[in-house]
Amino acid sequence: MDFGERAEHRDLRATVRAITAKFGPEYYVPLAEAGEPTAELWAELGRNGFLGINLPEEYGGGGAGLTELAIVCEETAAAGCPLLLLLVSAAISGEMISGFGTDEQKRYWLPRMASGEAKVVFGITEPEAGSNTHQLSTVARRDGDDFVVTGTKHYISGVDEAEAILLVTRSGRDDATGRGKLSLFLVPTDTPGLVSTPLPVSAKLPEKQFVLHFDDMRLPASALLGEEGNGFQQVFHGLNPERITGAAVCVGIARHVLAQAAAYATTREVWGTPIGAHQGVAHPLAKARMETDLAALMTAKAAWSHDNDLPAGEAANVAKYAAAEAAGAAVEAAIQTHGGNGLATEYGLLPYWGIARLLRIAPVSREMVLNFVAQHSLGLPRSY
């Protein structure tokens, strides 16, 4: 087993970190507080080829894999700029369009996604279905050569920044199981019949959330991504990358806040002694650092498994769980280390708490990960 990092990966980390450090928390935190997008950093990453690092070279990408995209996700977050839409546009949508799109769809979308010109967000979550994808109520029905879509989606990130939504719909039912058959569509955000409404959240994030309503929205057959009715398998091709890149963002968040907390604990003195010399301060930070390192190892394993066409579901779920827990513990320890300053806008920690807390819920909740491991790793009876 070789745990050494390849030279090209070290160089990738250094380059992404250097680009993002020019922006840093001084850039990210005010935008998160104001709910404004990180457009300048996104454009800079696109110009340097990092948004499409995992996309095919023939469509303007870097020809690398999820391992490299996870490094981009981690290092941007470690430099103080966690980017939620890397999970959505670069990982889910990029991987699914690359894997299932027609040549025309790939030629149109992938080069502009790689350059940062276009973002494609992901629409799957519904208020009634929750994690039960088979029960989606957004329906696509055939009408001649077109599809007509009706339904509602909740908590769809970044619609205001996106040129299109990769939409998951139910397009029939399996006669044998009664479960819904799924179909996916690339839907431009200006399509008639699509209404997006901001969904206010209290977490401080640059990315806004939306409710989407589809009122007899008509789509041409060319909007269909992949095979009609086979969307369930296609969705899971995108969900593992989302979980892996989500884990990478969490590892980066933990690294960032722990570095800030360690610097503060080294310089802040009470009774003539740096507070970091006290075990009550040092041990929570050390524990969070160890949990972060462990999560980083599982994230690397999950990305490697995906890139080598090996089963990655278990590793992706475990990585996402471990990294989200580590990020949450790291932010909590960092805030506690700062005392009252942990809540001060000047120190800018609360936006990182918000995204770390979000990633314990999304893209898959910690409880559903535990269900997965109980059933698939331990062989326990299915609980739901």
Buried (B, 14 or more C-beta within 10 A) or exposed (E): EEEEEEEEBEEBBEBBBEBBBEBBBEBBBBBBBEBEBBEEBBBBBBEEBBBBBBBBEEBBBBEBBBBBBBBBBBBBBBBBBBBBBBBBBBBBBBBBBBEBBEEEBBBBBBBBBBBBEBBBBBBBBBEEBEEEBBEBBBBBBEEEEBBBBBBBBBBBBBBBBBBBBBBBBBBBEEEEEEBBBBBBBBBEBEBEBBEBEEBEBEBBBBBBBBBBBBEEBBBEEBBBBBEBBBBBEBBEBBBBBBBBBBBBBBBBBBBBBBBBBBEBBEEBEEEEEBBBEEEEBBEBBBBBBEBBEBBBEBBBBBBBBBBEEEEBBBBBBBBBBBBBBBBBBBBBBBBBBBBEEBEEEEBBBBBBBBBBBBBBEBBBBBBBBEBBBBBEEEEEEEEE
